Amino acid sequence: MNWLKIIIASIFEVAWVVGLNHATTNLEWILTIIAIFMSFYLLIKASKILPVGTAYAIFVGLGTTGVTLLDFVVFGKAVNYGQIILILTLLGGVICLKLVTSKEGGEA
């Protein structure tokens, strides 16, 4: 359940990063602030059980990946193969961190 909180927190992180770049109305700014609050709230809640370093690394890794993919897919940024390779490396690291961390938070 705590890993799910990290994943959802990462989705909110993507939302607020996009919001900071593209918000123009009061409603969009309010939604961006809510996304900031929810992302860090879920990260903090999950970090009470999971190792903080691992939880934060996965949170940031998934958020970075999400923002980069949205840039390519939604906002039409040119695909940079160097970024693709680095994102795949980042995702590999995130997956390995998850695999070596037990559900209770300690090392496997």
Residue frames as a rotation matrix with the C-alpha (Angstrom) as fourth column:
MET 1
0.566 0.824 0.000 0.00
0.824 -0.566 0.000 0.00
0.000 0.000 -1.000 0.00
ASN 2
0.450 -0.466 -0.761 2.87
0.171 -0.792 0.586 2.40
-0.876 -0.394 -0.277 0.76
TRP 3
-0.680 -0.664 0.311 4.44
0.413 0.004 0.911 1.79
-0.606 0.748 0.271 -2.64
LEU 4
-0.059 0.756 0.652 1.08
0.976 -0.095 0.198 2.69
0.211 0.648 -0.732 -4.18
LYS 5
0.736 0.263 -0.624 1.20
0.482 -0.850 0.210 5.97
-0.476 -0.456 -0.752 -2.21
ILE 6
-0.228 -0.902 -0.367 4.60
0.132 -0.402 0.906 6.68
-0.965 0.158 0.211 -3.76
ILE 7
-0.667 0.020 0.744 3.26
0.733 0.195 0.652 6.02
-0.132 0.981 -0.145 -7.27
ILE 8
0.410 0.889 0.206 0.21
0.894 -0.436 0.104 8.24
0.182 0.141 -0.973 -6.70
ALA 9
0.518 -0.316 -0.795 2.44
0.301 -0.802 0.516 10.93
-0.800 -0.507 -0.320 -5.16
SER 10
-0.600 -0.788 0.137 4.57
0.360 -0.114 0.926 10.80
-0.714 0.605 0.352 -8.32
ILE 11
-0.243 0.617 0.748 1.49
0.941 -0.039 0.337 11.32
0.237 0.786 -0.571 -10.47
PHE 12
0.787 0.506 -0.353 0.61
0.594 -0.775 0.214 14.38
-0.166 -0.378 -0.911 -8.39
GLU 13
0.016 -0.867 -0.499 4.23
0.289 -0.473 0.832 15.54
-0.957 -0.157 0.243 -8.77
VAL 14
-0.680 -0.199 0.705 3.89
0.718 0.011 0.696 15.39
-0.146 0.980 0.136 -12.55
ALA 15
0.287 0.901 0.324 0.62
0.911 -0.361 0.199 17.33
0.296 0.238 -0.925 -12.28
TRP 16
0.754 0.048 -0.655 2.11
0.400 -0.825 0.399 20.15
-0.521 -0.563 -0.642 -10.22
VAL 17
-0.391 -0.915 -0.098 5.23
0.376 -0.256 0.891 20.47
-0.840 0.312 0.444 -12.36
VAL 18
-0.526 0.309 0.792 3.03
0.819 -0.068 0.570 20.79
0.230 0.949 -0.217 -15.43
GLY 19
0.564 0.808 -0.171 0.79
0.818 -0.519 0.248 23.18
0.111 -0.280 -0.954 -13.49
LEU 20
0.270 -0.540 -0.797 3.73
0.393 -0.694 0.603 25.43
-0.879 -0.476 0.025 -12.58
ASN 21
-0.755 -0.640 0.147 4.68
0.354 -0.209 0.911 25.68
-0.552 0.740 0.385 -16.23
HIS 22
-0.810 0.439 0.388 1.23
0.413 -0.042 0.910 26.01
0.415 0.898 -0.147 -17.80
ALA 23
-0.091 0.831 -0.549 -1.26
0.968 -0.057 -0.246 27.35
-0.236 -0.554 -0.799 -15.22
THR 24
-0.793 -0.132 0.594 -2.90
0.372 -0.878 0.301 30.59
0.482 0.460 0.746 -16.30
THR 25
0.075 0.897 0.435 -6.21
-0.188 -0.416 0.890 30.78
0.979 -0.149 0.138 -14.42
ASN 26
-0.194 -0.070 0.979 -6.95
-0.959 -0.196 -0.204 30.89
0.206 -0.978 -0.029 -10.70
LEU 27
0.793 0.545 0.274 -8.52
-0.586 0.805 0.094 27.42
-0.169 -0.235 0.957 -10.88
GLU 28
0.698 -0.597 -0.396 -5.41
0.100 0.628 -0.772 25.98
0.709 0.499 0.498 -12.52
TRP 29
-0.294 -0.817 0.496 -3.22
-0.462 -0.333 -0.822 27.56
0.837 -0.471 -0.280 -9.81
ILE 30
0.154 0.428 0.890 -5.48
-0.984 0.152 0.097 26.16
-0.094 -0.891 0.445 -7.07
LEU 31
0.973 0.201 -0.110 -5.28
-0.218 0.960 -0.178 22.69
0.070 0.197 0.978 -8.63
THR 32
0.277 -0.950 -0.147 -1.49
-0.027 0.145 -0.989 23.04
0.961 0.278 0.014 -8.85
ILE 33
-0.331 -0.357 0.874 -1.29
-0.830 -0.330 -0.449 23.92
0.448 -0.874 -0.187 -5.15
ILE 34
0.593 0.601 0.536 -3.51
-0.764 0.629 0.140 20.95
-0.253 -0.493 0.833 -4.27
ALA 35
0.864 -0.317 -0.391 -1.26
0.013 0.791 -0.611 18.68
0.504 0.523 0.688 -6.36
ILE 36
-0.156 -0.944 0.289 1.84
-0.390 -0.210 -0.896 20.00
0.907 -0.253 -0.336 -4.52
PHE 37
-0.108 0.187 0.976 0.20
-0.994 -0.018 -0.107 19.33
-0.003 -0.982 0.187 -1.16
MET 38
0.831 0.527 0.180 -1.02
-0.527 0.848 -0.051 15.84
-0.180 -0.053 0.982 -2.14
SER 39
0.586 -0.658 -0.474 2.31
-0.092 0.527 -0.845 14.75
0.805 0.538 0.248 -3.62
PHE 40
-0.446 -0.833 0.326 4.28
-0.433 -0.118 -0.894 15.63
0.783 -0.540 -0.308 -0.52
TYR 41
0.086 0.562 0.822 1.57
-0.991 0.133 0.012 14.45
-0.102 -0.816 0.569 1.87
LEU 42
0.940 0.300 -0.165 1.55
-0.326 0.931 -0.165 10.99
0.104 0.209 0.972 0.27
LEU 43
0.236 -0.936 -0.263 5.36
-0.067 0.254 -0.965 10.90
0.969 0.246 -0.002 0.15
ILE 44
-0.444 -0.386 0.809 5.60
-0.775 -0.288 -0.563 11.76
0.450 -0.876 -0.171 3.85
LYS 45
0.456 0.695 0.556 2.94
-0.865 0.494 0.092 9.19
-0.210 -0.522 0.826 4.80
ALA 46
0.906 -0.135 -0.401 4.70
-0.073 0.883 -0.463 6.45
0.417 0.449 0.791 2.84
SER 47
0.014 -0.996 0.087 8.11
-0.225 -0.088 -0.970 7.45
0.974 -0.006 -0.225 4.22
LYS 48
0.136 0.087 0.987 6.93
-0.987 -0.069 0.142 6.69
0.080 -0.994 0.076 7.75
ILE 49
0.781 0.184 0.597 7.03
-0.276 0.959 0.066 3.01
-0.561 -0.216 0.799 6.80
LEU 50
0.826 -0.475 0.303 9.41
0.525 0.455 -0.719 2.81
0.203 0.753 0.625 3.84
PRO 51
-0.072 -0.918 -0.390 13.07
0.865 -0.252 0.434 3.89
-0.497 -0.306 0.812 3.89
VAL 52
0.523 0.339 -0.782 13.11
0.107 -0.936 -0.334 7.64
-0.846 0.091 -0.526 3.21
GLY 53
-0.365 -0.767 -0.527 15.97
-0.491 -0.323 0.809 7.56
-0.791 0.554 -0.259 0.72
THR 54
-0.867 0.084 0.490 14.44
0.388 0.731 0.562 4.79
-0.311 0.677 -0.667 -1.35
ALA 55
0.122 0.993 0.002 10.97
0.842 -0.103 -0.529 6.32
-0.525 0.066 -0.849 -1.25
TYR 56
0.402 -0.005 -0.916 12.27
-0.145 -0.988 -0.058 9.73
-0.904 0.156 -0.398 -2.30
ALA 57
-0.676 -0.714 -0.185 14.45
-0.335 0.075 0.939 8.32
-0.657 0.696 -0.290 -5.07
ILE 58
-0.653 0.510 0.559 11.51
0.720 0.648 0.250 6.41
-0.235 0.566 -0.790 -6.52
PHE 59
0.363 0.804 -0.472 9.21
0.616 -0.587 -0.525 9.43
-0.699 -0.100 -0.708 -6.12
VAL 60
0.145 -0.396 -0.907 11.63
-0.435 -0.849 0.301 11.70
-0.889 0.351 -0.295 -7.97
GLY 61
-0.832 -0.517 0.201 12.51
-0.092 0.485 0.870 9.08
-0.547 0.705 -0.451 -10.58
LEU 62
-0.348 0.792 0.501 8.90
0.892 0.445 -0.083 8.41
-0.288 0.418 -0.862 -11.49
GLY 63
0.508 0.530 -0.679 8.08
0.358 -0.847 -0.393 12.11
-0.783 -0.044 -0.620 -11.45
THR 64
-0.241 -0.705 -0.667 10.99
-0.469 -0.518 0.716 12.96
-0.850 0.485 -0.206 -13.73
THR 65
-0.881 -0.050 0.470 10.04
0.311 0.688 0.656 10.18
-0.356 0.724 -0.591 -16.11
GLY 66
0.017 0.991 0.131 6.41
0.895 0.044 -0.445 11.30
-0.447 0.124 -0.886 -16.18
VAL 67
0.439 0.102 -0.893 7.26
-0.037 -0.991 -0.131 14.93
-0.898 0.091 -0.431 -16.86
THR 68
-0.581 -0.739 -0.340 9.70
-0.420 -0.085 0.903 14.01
-0.697 0.668 -0.261 -19.62
LEU 69
-0.745 0.365 0.559 7.21
0.609 0.713 0.347 11.66
-0.271 0.599 -0.753 -21.29
LEU 70
0.358 0.898 -0.257 4.49
0.699 -0.440 -0.564 14.32
-0.619 0.022 -0.785 -21.12
ASP 71
0.028 -0.436 -0.899 6.87
-0.362 -0.843 0.398 16.79
-0.932 0.315 -0.181 -22.74
PHE 72
-0.904 -0.426 0.038 7.38
-0.146 0.391 0.908 14.37
-0.402 0.815 -0.416 -25.64
VAL 73
-0.676 0.667 0.314 3.81
0.734 0.648 0.205 13.10
-0.067 0.369 -0.927 -26.01
VAL 74
0.290 0.916 -0.278 1.54
0.894 -0.363 -0.262 15.99
-0.341 -0.173 -0.924 -25.02
PHE 75
0.587 -0.058 -0.807 3.58
0.066 -0.991 0.120 19.16
-0.807 -0.124 -0.578 -25.45
GLY 76
0.976 -0.040 0.213 5.39
0.216 0.101 -0.971 18.14
0.017 0.994 0.107 -28.64
LYS 77
0.456 -0.887 -0.069 8.96
-0.681 -0.398 0.615 18.51
-0.573 -0.234 -0.786 -27.42
ALA 78
0.394 -0.399 -0.828 11.46
-0.740 0.396 -0.544 16.95
0.545 0.827 -0.139 -29.82
VAL 79
0.998 -0.059 0.009 12.52
0.045 0.854 0.518 13.45
-0.038 -0.517 0.855 -28.83
ASN 80
0.267 -0.960 0.085 16.09
-0.914 -0.280 -0.293 13.42
0.305 0.001 -0.952 -27.59
TYR 81
0.598 0.008 -0.802 17.56
-0.080 0.996 -0.050 9.92
0.798 0.094 0.596 -27.65
GLY 82
-0.584 -0.812 -0.008 20.07
0.010 0.003 -1.000 10.81
0.812 -0.584 0.007 -24.95
GLN 83
-0.465 0.516 0.719 17.17
-0.880 -0.356 -0.314 11.69
0.094 -0.779 0.620 -22.64
ILE 84
0.588 0.704 -0.399 15.43
-0.674 0.699 0.238 8.43
0.446 0.129 0.886 -23.54
ILE 85
0.091 -0.649 -0.755 18.53
0.182 0.756 -0.628 6.42
0.979 -0.081 0.187 -22.61
LEU 86
-0.835 -0.436 0.336 18.93
-0.202 -0.325 -0.924 8.32
0.512 -0.839 0.183 -19.33
ILE 87
-0.067 0.892 0.446 15.22
-0.989 -0.119 0.088 7.90
0.132 -0.435 0.891 -18.47
LEU 88
0.633 0.252 -0.732 15.49
-0.289 0.954 0.079 4.14
0.718 0.161 0.677 -19.11
THR 89
-0.393 -0.841 -0.372 18.56
0.229 0.302 -0.925 4.06
0.891 -0.448 0.073 -16.87
LEU 90
-0.710 0.210 0.672 16.65
-0.651 -0.561 -0.511 5.99
0.270 -0.800 0.535 -14.20
LEU 91
0.388 0.922 -0.014 13.69
-0.874 0.372 0.312 3.60
0.293 -0.109 0.950 -14.43
GLY 92
0.300 -0.379 -0.875 16.07
0.068 0.924 -0.377 0.64
0.951 0.054 0.303 -14.17
GLY 93
-0.774 -0.623 0.113 17.47
-0.010 -0.167 -0.986 2.12
0.633 -0.765 0.123 -10.97
VAL 94
-0.339 0.750 0.567 13.98
-0.930 -0.357 -0.084 2.74
0.140 -0.556 0.819 -9.57
ILE 95
0.603 0.569 -0.558 12.95
-0.528 0.810 0.256 -0.85
0.598 0.140 0.789 -10.31
CYS 96
-0.087 -0.728 -0.680 16.13
0.277 0.638 -0.719 -2.20
0.957 -0.251 0.146 -8.69
LEU 97
-0.806 -0.146 0.574 15.57
-0.442 -0.495 -0.748 -0.04
0.393 -0.856 0.335 -5.59
LYS 98
0.162 0.954 0.253 12.06
-0.969 0.105 0.225 -1.43
0.188 -0.281 0.941 -5.29
LEU 99
0.559 0.055 -0.827 13.31
-0.207 0.975 -0.075 -5.00
0.803 0.213 0.557 -5.69
VAL 100
-0.358 -0.799 -0.483 15.94
0.355 0.362 -0.862 -4.70
0.864 -0.480 0.154 -2.93
THR 101
-0.803 0.167 0.572 13.60
-0.550 -0.577 -0.604 -3.03
0.229 -0.799 0.555 -0.43
SER 102
-0.812 0.519 -0.266 11.21
0.566 0.813 -0.139 -5.15
0.144 -0.263 -0.954 1.60
LYS 103
-0.004 0.924 0.381 7.56
0.494 -0.330 0.804 -4.21
0.869 0.191 -0.456 2.17
GLU 104
0.627 0.233 -0.744 8.32
0.779 -0.177 0.601 -3.26
0.008 -0.956 -0.292 5.77
GLY 105
0.983 -0.176 0.054 10.93
-0.170 -0.981 -0.095 -0.79
0.070 0.085 -0.994 4.68
GLY 106
0.367 -0.908 0.202 14.25
-0.413 0.035 0.910 -2.42
-0.833 -0.417 -0.362 5.46
GLU 107
-0.342 -0.543 -0.767 16.67
-0.939 0.157 0.307 -4.03
-0.047 0.825 -0.563 3.06
ALA 108
0.667 0.623 -0.409 15.56
-0.679 0.734 0.012 -7.33
0.308 0.270 0.912 1.55
